[in-house]
């Protein structure tokens, strides 16, 4: 199992939107590193959902519900999507400042490469963020 974090501007697509929709394709990624991360995602991999730009906080947990396939929104290039479905909201949102202040999380891509929209996490980093968010991993 791999662990991931995806970022979205809540004004474009929020965790509430994902809950309301029940699932979505994660489309429109136009960065090669992020695309490669999408291609590495496997069925049922857990994913943290991060609201970027204004909120800058992890707000929920989702999972990969369909592995990568060609991005139907791409008019050119070799881009991919995955499908995700919601699992649960965090009991306490985890702001970027809390992540940056935690010594265990200093090496994650969210801290080092802030603009990357799809990034891997170690299991320790994933569990640390859930602990800060006072949220057990859903069974």
TORBAVEX-815749 format. One line per field, with one value per residue: residue number from 0; x, y, z of N, C-alpha, C, O, CB in turn. Coordinates in Angstrom, 2 decimals. Glycine has a CB too. Example, Ala and Ser with C-alpha at 12.3 -4.5 7.8 and 13.67 -1.06 7.14 Angstrom:
seq c(0|1)
neast c(13.19|12.85)
nnorth c(-5.69|-2.25)
nup c(7.80|7.08)
caeast c(12.30|13.67)
canorth c(-4.50|-1.06)
caup c(7.80|7.14)
ceast c(13.20|12.90)
cnorth c(-3.30|0.03)
cup c(7.80|7.87)
oeast c(14.24|13.41)
onorth c(-3.32|1.14)
oup c(8.46|8.04)
cbeast c(11.31|14.08)
cbnorth c(-4.47|-0.60)
cbup c(9.05|5.72)
% end
This chain:
seq c(0|1|2|3|4|5|6|7|8|9|10|11|12|13|14|15|16|17|18|19|20|21|22|23|24|25|26|27|28|29|30|31|32|33|34|35|36|37|38|39|40|41|42|43|44|45|46|47|48|49|50|51|52|53|54|55|56|57|58|59|60|61|62|63|64|65|66|67|68|69|70|71|72|73|74|75|76|77|78|79|80|81|82|83|84|85|86|87|88|89|90|91|92|93|94|95|96|97|98|99|100|101|102|103|104|105|106|107|108|109|110|111|112|113|114|115|116|117|118|119|120|121|122|123|124|125|126|127|128|129|130|131|132|133|134|135|136|137|138)
neast c(0.84|0.48|0.80|-0.74|-1.05|-3.30|-3.93|-6.21|-7.82|-10.23|-12.30|-12.44|-12.66|-13.77|-13.35|-15.88|-17.33|-16.41|-17.46|-20.20|-20.41|-19.61|-17.64|-14.84|-13.09|-9.63|-8.56|-6.88|-4.26|-1.17|1.59|4.64|5.86|3.75|1.92|3.26|3.14|0.35|0.13|1.39|-0.31|-2.38|-5.23|-7.38|-5.41|-4.72|-5.50|-4.72|-6.64|-6.09|-6.72|-5.77|-4.12|-5.92|-6.90|-5.03|-4.77|-5.04|-7.93|-9.46|-9.88|-9.47|-9.77|-8.09|-10.11|-10.17|-7.62|-5.00|-5.76|-6.01|-6.25|-9.32|-9.76|-7.60|-6.28|-4.03|-0.88|0.46|-1.29|-2.65|-5.32|-6.77|-9.35|-11.05|-12.56|-14.44|-13.55|-13.54|-14.00|-11.42|-11.21|-10.09|-8.92|-5.79|-3.53|-1.15|0.89|1.09|1.98|4.46|5.75|6.18|8.56|8.75|7.62|9.14|10.45|8.55|6.94|5.05|6.07|8.63|8.32|6.21|4.35|3.60|0.97|0.07|1.24|3.53|3.40|5.08|4.21|4.52|4.45|1.84|0.32|1.13|0.04|-2.68|-2.80|-2.25|-4.52|-6.37|-7.74|-8.69|-7.58|-9.98|-11.74)
nnorth c(-1.18|2.22|5.67|8.85|12.37|14.72|17.85|20.56|23.54|24.86|26.41|25.55|22.69|21.04|19.16|18.76|18.81|16.41|14.58|15.05|14.29|11.64|10.27|11.04|11.92|12.54|14.95|17.03|17.43|18.74|18.41|16.79|15.27|15.04|13.73|11.28|10.38|10.00|7.83|5.91|5.33|3.00|0.78|1.38|2.67|4.89|8.38|11.66|14.62|17.83|21.23|23.84|27.03|29.37|28.17|26.13|23.46|20.10|18.28|15.98|12.39|10.22|7.60|5.73|4.78|3.92|2.94|4.56|6.08|7.35|10.92|12.34|15.03|16.11|17.70|17.43|15.69|13.34|12.52|11.61|10.28|9.45|7.82|8.89|8.31|9.52|8.99|9.91|12.94|14.89|15.00|17.22|19.86|20.01|22.36|23.86|25.19|23.74|21.33|22.08|22.74|20.36|18.03|15.45|15.68|17.21|16.47|15.89|16.17|18.22|20.17|20.56|20.80|22.73|23.31|20.99|18.94|16.34|14.00|11.62|10.09|8.95|6.13|6.77|9.60|9.99|8.81|10.47|12.95|12.27|11.78|14.34|15.53|14.34|12.01|8.76|6.17|5.22|2.15)
nup c(0.00|-0.79|0.17|-0.15|-1.04|-2.21|-3.81|-3.91|-4.92|-2.84|-3.90|-6.48|-6.46|-3.77|-0.66|0.36|-2.04|-3.14|-1.29|-1.71|-4.41|-4.33|-5.72|-7.89|-10.91|-10.93|-12.56|-15.04|-14.27|-14.99|-14.75|-14.88|-12.80|-10.94|-12.59|-12.94|-10.33|-10.11|-11.83|-10.35|-8.31|-6.64|-6.54|-3.85|-2.36|0.32|0.56|1.38|1.49|0.52|1.01|-0.94|-1.54|-0.19|2.26|3.00|4.25|5.45|5.02|4.76|4.19|1.50|-0.98|-3.55|-6.13|-8.68|-10.83|-12.76|-15.94|-19.34|-19.41|-19.90|-20.29|-21.51|-24.30|-25.72|-25.45|-23.00|-20.57|-17.36|-15.27|-12.08|-10.22|-7.32|-4.10|-1.31|2.16|4.92|6.83|8.40|11.94|13.04|11.24|9.53|9.45|7.22|8.60|10.99|10.00|8.92|11.27|12.53|13.32|12.27|9.78|8.08|5.70|3.77|0.55|0.45|2.09|1.02|-1.82|-2.65|-4.75|-6.02|-7.04|-6.64|-4.51|-3.03|0.22|3.15|5.18|7.86|7.80|6.82|8.90|11.00|10.27|10.42|13.16|14.22|13.24|14.83|14.08|13.55|11.29|8.93|9.15)
caeast c(0.00|1.16|0.06|-0.69|-1.74|-3.70|-4.26|-7.20|-8.35|-11.61|-13.23|-12.51|-13.22|-13.49|-13.66|-17.35|-17.76|-16.13|-18.47|-21.49|-20.35|-19.38|-16.35|-14.51|-11.80|-8.66|-8.13|-6.30|-2.88|-0.27|2.95|5.11|6.07|2.42|1.36|3.90|2.56|-0.97|0.33|1.88|-1.40|-3.02|-6.57|-7.55|-4.39|-5.30|-5.10|-5.15|-7.19|-5.55|-7.23|-4.63|-4.24|-6.32|-7.05|-3.76|-4.95|-5.56|-9.30|-10.15|-9.23|-10.18|-8.99|-8.10|-11.18|-9.85|-6.24|-4.82|-6.12|-5.78|-7.07|-10.26|-9.77|-6.37|-6.41|-2.74|0.04|0.26|-1.68|-3.42|-6.20|-7.25|-10.61|-10.99|-13.83|-14.20|-13.68|-14.00|-13.38|-10.59|-11.88|-9.47|-8.15|-4.36|-3.01|0.22|1.82|1.29|2.79|5.83|6.36|6.36|9.87|8.56|7.07|10.00|10.93|7.49|6.91|4.23|6.97|9.79|7.93|4.85|3.45|3.25|-0.45|-0.14|2.54|3.56|3.73|5.42|3.17|4.74|3.94|0.39|-0.21|1.40|-0.97|-3.94|-2.69|-2.43|-5.93|-7.21|-8.62|-8.18|-7.79|-11.25|-11.65)
canorth c(0.00|3.51|6.76|9.99|13.62|15.48|19.23|21.22|24.80|24.54|27.10|24.77|21.39|20.88|17.85|18.69|18.42|14.98|13.87|15.18|13.54|10.22|9.95|11.94|11.68|13.57|15.34|18.35|17.51|19.02|18.43|15.43|14.55|14.72|12.69|10.01|9.96|9.44|6.52|4.98|5.06|1.69|0.64|1.45|3.46|6.02|9.68|12.83|15.69|19.10|22.46|24.72|28.47|30.17|27.40|25.44|22.49|18.77|18.30|14.71|11.18|9.51|6.46|5.50|3.84|3.41|3.26|5.55|5.91|8.63|12.05|12.72|16.49|16.51|17.84|16.98|15.20|12.02|12.82|10.54|10.55|8.35|8.16|8.82|8.42|9.99|8.08|10.66|14.24|14.88|15.59|18.53|20.19|20.14|23.50|23.75|25.66|22.62|20.35|22.61|22.80|19.01|17.53|14.22|15.98|18.18|16.01|15.55|17.04|19.40|21.16|20.80|21.13|23.17|23.43|19.68|18.72|14.94|13.63|10.47|10.25|7.71|5.72|7.54|10.95|9.88|8.57|11.66|13.95|11.83|11.99|15.78|15.79|13.62|11.17|7.39|5.73|4.48|0.70)
caup c(0.00|-0.83|0.79|-1.04|-0.73|-3.39|-3.48|-4.73|-4.42|-2.46|-4.80|-7.72|-6.09|-2.34|-0.09|0.40|-3.39|-3.28|-0.49|-2.41|-5.67|-4.04|-6.34|-8.98|-11.57|-10.58|-13.90|-15.24|-13.77|-16.11|-14.23|-15.12|-11.53|-10.42|-13.47|-12.60|-9.05|-10.41|-12.45|-9.33|-7.37|-6.79|-6.01|-2.39|-1.66|1.04|0.04|2.14|0.64|1.01|0.41|-1.19|-1.75|0.98|3.50|3.25|5.33|5.15|5.53|4.68|3.69|0.44|-1.44|-4.99|-6.48|-10.02|-11.18|-13.82|-17.34|-20.02|-18.96|-20.96|-20.48|-22.21|-25.75|-26.26|-24.43|-22.39|-19.20|-16.73|-14.14|-11.26|-9.57|-5.85|-3.38|0.06|3.30|6.10|7.14|9.60|13.11|13.21|10.04|9.82|8.70|6.75|9.64|11.91|9.27|8.84|12.60|13.04|12.86|11.50|8.46|7.39|4.40|2.82|-0.62|0.73|2.70|0.15|-3.19|-2.36|-5.89|-6.55|-6.70|-6.27|-3.95|-2.14|1.64|3.84|6.12|9.09|7.57|6.72|10.25|11.82|9.92|11.02|14.61|14.45|12.93|15.81|13.27|13.28|9.91|8.87|8.88)
ceast c(0.89|0.24|0.30|-1.33|-2.05|-4.16|-5.30|-7.58|-9.82|-12.65|-13.40|-13.16|-12.79|-13.76|-15.17|-17.91|-17.56|-17.15|-19.81|-21.52|-20.20|-18.10|-16.09|-13.26|-10.90|-7.97|-7.45|-4.88|-1.96|1.16|3.44|5.33|4.72|1.76|1.95|3.41|1.16|-0.84|0.82|0.79|-2.06|-4.39|-6.54|-6.41|-5.08|-4.66|-5.61|-5.57|-6.82|-6.19|-6.07|-5.07|-4.63|-6.31|-5.74|-3.87|-5.45|-6.93|-9.99|-9.29|-10.11|-9.33|-9.08|-9.16|-11.04|-8.45|-6.18|-5.28|-5.96|-6.76|-8.00|-10.32|-8.55|-6.60|-5.12|-1.87|-0.41|-0.03|-2.61|-4.32|-6.30|-8.64|-10.44|-12.40|-13.54|-14.32|-14.23|-13.33|-12.43|-11.39|-11.35|-8.63|-6.69|-3.77|-1.55|1.23|2.09|2.17|4.24|6.52|6.62|7.64|9.75|8.18|7.94|10.42|9.82|7.45|6.07|5.06|8.08|9.41|6.46|3.88|3.02|1.84|-0.80|1.20|2.44|3.86|4.23|4.25|3.30|4.18|2.41|-0.22|0.02|0.37|-2.33|-3.93|-2.90|-3.90|-6.91|-8.22|-8.01|-8.42|-9.07|-11.03|-12.48)
cnorth c(1.24|4.55|8.02|11.22|14.28|16.86|19.77|22.55|24.56|25.27|26.38|23.41|21.11|19.45|17.68|18.28|16.92|14.16|13.90|14.34|12.03|9.68|10.98|11.45|12.85|13.98|16.70|18.51|17.67|19.27|16.99|14.63|14.13|13.64|11.32|9.48|9.37|8.03|5.47|4.61|3.74|1.70|0.58|2.13|4.62|7.33|10.76|13.92|17.02|20.26|23.45|26.18|29.20|29.37|26.73|24.46|21.16|18.68|16.94|13.58|10.60|8.32|6.38|4.44|3.31|3.87|4.06|5.08|7.28|9.71|12.48|14.23|16.98|16.57|17.47|16.50|13.88|12.22|11.74|11.08|9.29|8.76|7.97|8.90|8.78|8.87|8.84|12.03|14.04|15.51|17.00|18.78|20.42|21.19|23.28|24.20|24.56|21.55|20.81|22.63|21.43|18.41|16.26|14.50|16.92|17.77|15.68|16.59|18.29|20.52|21.55|21.32|21.56|23.17|22.08|19.30|17.29|14.43|12.40|10.90|8.91|7.36|6.52|8.95|10.95|9.74|9.76|12.74|13.56|12.03|13.46|16.15|15.04|12.71|9.79|7.05|4.91|3.02|0.34)
cup c(0.00|-0.23|-0.02|-0.42|-2.06|-2.94|-4.45|-4.09|-4.08|-3.31|-6.12|-7.46|-4.66|-1.88|0.05|-0.96|-3.58|-2.50|-1.21|-3.68|-5.44|-4.63|-7.43|-9.69|-11.21|-11.88|-13.90|-14.73|-14.98|-15.62|-14.31|-13.83|-10.94|-11.27|-13.14|-11.27|-9.25|-10.97|-11.45|-8.31|-7.69|-6.11|-4.48|-1.65|-0.94|0.59|0.99|1.16|1.27|0.27|0.29|-1.28|-0.47|2.28|3.94|4.42|4.78|5.81|5.53|4.17|2.60|0.04|-2.95|-5.28|-7.90|-10.37|-12.47|-15.20|-18.01|-19.58|-20.09|-21.20|-21.25|-23.71|-26.46|-25.12|-23.83|-20.90|-18.68|-15.63|-13.30|-10.79|-8.08|-5.29|-1.93|1.08|4.50|6.15|8.32|10.74|13.38|11.95|10.42|8.89|8.33|7.81|10.67|11.27|9.25|10.19|13.20|12.47|12.03|10.05|7.63|5.98|3.42|1.71|-0.38|1.33|1.72|-1.24|-3.15|-3.52|-6.48|-6.09|-6.32|-5.77|-3.06|-0.71|2.16|4.76|7.42|8.93|7.52|8.11|11.17|11.54|10.49|12.53|14.96|14.24|13.81|15.12|13.09|11.82|9.85|8.50|7.68)
oeast c(1.90|-0.97|1.40|-2.05|-1.18|-4.70|-5.27|-7.66|-10.58|-13.78|-14.41|-14.11|-11.60|-14.32|-15.69|-18.85|-18.43|-17.64|-20.49|-22.55|-20.62|-17.53|-16.99|-12.48|-11.33|-6.94|-7.46|-4.35|-1.96|1.83|2.75|5.01|4.57|1.10|1.23|3.27|0.82|-1.61|0.67|0.97|-2.27|-4.67|-5.76|-6.44|-5.94|-3.47|-6.78|-4.94|-7.19|-6.20|-5.48|-6.25|-3.74|-5.77|-5.39|-3.17|-6.18|-7.07|-10.99|-8.14|-11.33|-8.29|-10.02|-9.10|-11.72|-8.12|-7.18|-5.20|-5.78|-7.95|-7.54|-10.87|-8.48|-7.07|-5.11|-2.09|-1.50|0.87|-3.28|-4.13|-5.96|-9.05|-9.79|-13.30|-12.51|-15.09|-15.26|-12.25|-12.61|-12.17|-12.08|-7.74|-6.40|-3.55|-0.81|2.31|3.22|3.01|5.15|7.74|7.23|7.77|10.59|8.39|7.52|10.71|10.11|7.86|6.36|4.78|8.43|10.10|5.59|2.68|2.15|1.55|-1.85|2.18|1.42|4.48|3.84|3.41|2.29|3.52|1.77|-1.16|-0.81|-0.13|-3.06|-4.95|-3.64|-4.46|-8.12|-9.38|-6.92|-9.34|-9.23|-10.22|-12.53)
onorth c(1.30|4.34|8.25|11.14|14.39|17.03|19.48|22.66|24.10|24.79|26.58|23.03|20.95|18.64|16.58|17.50|16.23|13.14|12.87|13.73|11.24|8.72|11.70|10.67|14.00|13.42|17.42|19.61|16.84|20.21|16.07|13.45|12.99|12.74|10.32|8.27|8.37|7.14|4.27|3.67|3.40|2.51|-0.17|2.18|5.28|7.40|10.78|14.11|17.31|20.28|23.84|26.50|29.60|29.83|26.77|24.59|21.09|18.96|16.76|13.77|10.51|8.06|6.89|3.34|2.35|5.05|4.22|3.91|8.27|9.45|12.93|14.66|18.16|15.61|17.22|16.86|13.37|12.10|11.05|12.19|8.19|9.91|7.04|9.47|8.38|7.92|8.46|12.24|13.13|16.44|17.86|17.99|20.96|20.95|22.60|23.63|24.45|20.94|20.03|22.56|21.33|18.29|16.03|13.66|17.38|18.63|15.22|17.74|19.34|21.70|22.72|22.18|20.81|23.03|22.05|19.34|17.05|14.42|12.16|11.93|7.86|8.20|6.90|9.46|11.82|10.45|10.04|13.38|14.41|12.42|13.78|16.97|15.09|12.63|9.67|7.57|3.98|2.71|-0.83)
oup c(0.69|-0.13|-0.51|0.58|-2.93|-1.84|-5.64|-2.86|-4.93|-3.43|-6.81|-8.15|-4.37|-2.62|-0.12|-1.03|-4.13|-2.99|-1.30|-3.99|-6.28|-4.11|-7.85|-9.14|-11.18|-12.25|-12.91|-14.75|-15.88|-16.05|-13.86|-13.78|-10.48|-10.73|-13.07|-11.09|-8.63|-10.61|-11.69|-7.53|-8.85|-5.23|-3.90|-0.42|-1.53|0.28|1.35|0.12|2.41|-0.97|1.29|-1.11|0.28|3.28|5.12|5.43|3.79|7.00|6.22|3.77|2.75|0.64|-3.56|-4.73|-8.28|-10.24|-13.17|-15.56|-17.31|-19.40|-21.14|-22.21|-21.60|-24.31|-27.67|-23.96|-24.11|-20.07|-19.45|-15.12|-13.75|-10.94|-7.62|-5.91|-1.38|0.90|5.05|5.60|9.12|10.52|13.88|11.63|11.49|7.71|9.04|7.90|11.17|11.94|9.52|10.26|14.27|11.25|11.15|9.18|6.57|5.16|2.31|1.89|-0.97|1.09|1.61|-1.79|-3.58|-3.30|-7.35|-4.90|-5.73|-6.51|-2.42|-0.48|1.65|5.06|8.01|9.84|8.12|8.46|12.04|12.47|11.00|13.11|15.89|14.96|13.60|15.51|12.53|11.19|10.65|7.63|7.29)
cbeast c(-0.96|1.56|0.48|-1.36|-0.87|-4.83|-3.01|-8.45|-8.18|-11.83|-12.75|-11.11|-12.75|-14.33|-12.98|-17.94|-16.98|-14.70|-18.60|-21.76|-19.19|-20.53|-16.34|-14.30|-11.96|-7.62|-9.31|-7.14|-2.50|-0.78|3.02|6.39|6.85|1.54|1.62|5.41|2.50|-1.73|1.31|3.08|-2.43|-2.13|-7.26|-7.72|-3.30|-5.12|-5.65|-4.01|-8.74|-4.01|-8.40|-3.92|-5.26|-7.70|-8.12|-2.67|-5.94|-4.59|-10.12|-11.35|-8.97|-10.47|-9.48|-6.68|-12.55|-10.90|-5.41|-3.38|-7.59|-5.88|-6.17|-11.64|-9.84|-5.21|-6.82|-2.03|0.19|1.51|-2.35|-2.49|-7.61|-6.28|-11.79|-10.11|-14.65|-15.17|-12.32|-13.72|-14.47|-9.24|-11.67|-8.57|-8.74|-3.62|-3.18|0.41|1.25|-0.06|2.26|5.81|5.47|5.15|10.77|7.50|5.71|11.21|11.78|6.12|6.37|3.08|7.57|10.57|8.14|4.89|4.09|4.29|-1.30|-0.68|3.11|4.60|2.48|6.76|3.26|6.25|4.52|0.00|0.44|2.82|-1.07|-4.19|-1.32|-1.52|-6.19|-7.95|-8.87|-8.88|-6.57|-12.20|-12.10)
cbnorth c(0.00|3.89|6.95|9.67|14.55|14.75|20.11|20.33|25.97|24.89|28.50|24.58|20.24|21.86|17.67|20.05|19.22|14.67|14.50|16.64|14.04|9.41|8.49|13.38|11.53|13.07|15.35|19.35|16.24|20.24|19.01|15.46|15.43|15.98|13.03|10.18|11.14|10.34|6.63|5.58|6.20|0.57|-0.61|0.08|3.99|5.84|9.89|13.35|15.55|19.15|23.07|24.31|28.76|30.74|26.35|26.46|23.03|17.62|19.25|14.84|10.13|10.44|5.15|5.06|4.50|3.89|1.97|5.95|5.35|8.45|13.24|12.21|17.19|15.53|19.26|18.12|16.22|11.10|14.19|9.48|11.02|8.02|7.29|9.95|7.11|11.09|7.44|9.87|15.32|15.64|14.71|18.60|21.44|18.77|24.80|24.58|26.90|22.01|20.14|24.01|23.59|18.13|17.27|13.35|16.59|18.42|14.82|15.45|16.29|19.03|20.62|19.53|19.91|24.50|24.25|18.61|19.12|14.06|14.79|9.45|10.75|7.85|4.20|7.59|11.53|8.68|7.33|12.19|14.13|10.35|11.50|16.62|15.44|14.63|11.82|6.34|4.91|5.12|-0.13)
cbup c(1.22|-2.29|2.30|-2.34|0.20|-4.18|-3.50|-4.93|-5.46|-1.01|-5.05|-8.32|-7.07|-1.51|1.28|0.83|-4.47|-2.81|0.93|-2.75|-6.53|-4.54|-6.92|-8.46|-13.14|-9.49|-14.86|-14.59|-12.92|-16.91|-12.75|-15.90|-10.52|-10.37|-14.96|-12.57|-8.07|-11.42|-13.59|-8.59|-7.38|-6.19|-6.58|-1.84|-2.65|2.55|-1.40|3.08|0.47|0.86|1.25|-2.47|-2.84|0.75|3.32|3.54|6.37|5.66|4.72|3.82|4.85|-0.79|-0.79|-5.51|-6.31|-11.09|-11.32|-13.89|-17.51|-21.53|-18.51|-20.63|-19.14|-21.89|-26.12|-27.05|-23.33|-22.59|-19.11|-16.15|-14.63|-10.04|-10.12|-5.27|-3.48|0.41|3.64|7.40|7.47|9.37|14.35|14.53|9.34|9.64|9.50|5.49|10.35|12.34|7.83|8.27|13.53|12.70|14.06|12.14|8.61|8.20|4.59|3.53|-1.81|1.68|4.01|0.00|-4.17|-1.81|-6.95|-6.09|-7.86|-7.49|-3.15|-2.62|2.47|4.65|6.41|9.44|6.25|5.83|10.85|11.54|8.39|10.70|15.12|13.50|11.52|16.70|11.90|14.21|9.38|7.86|10.09)
% end
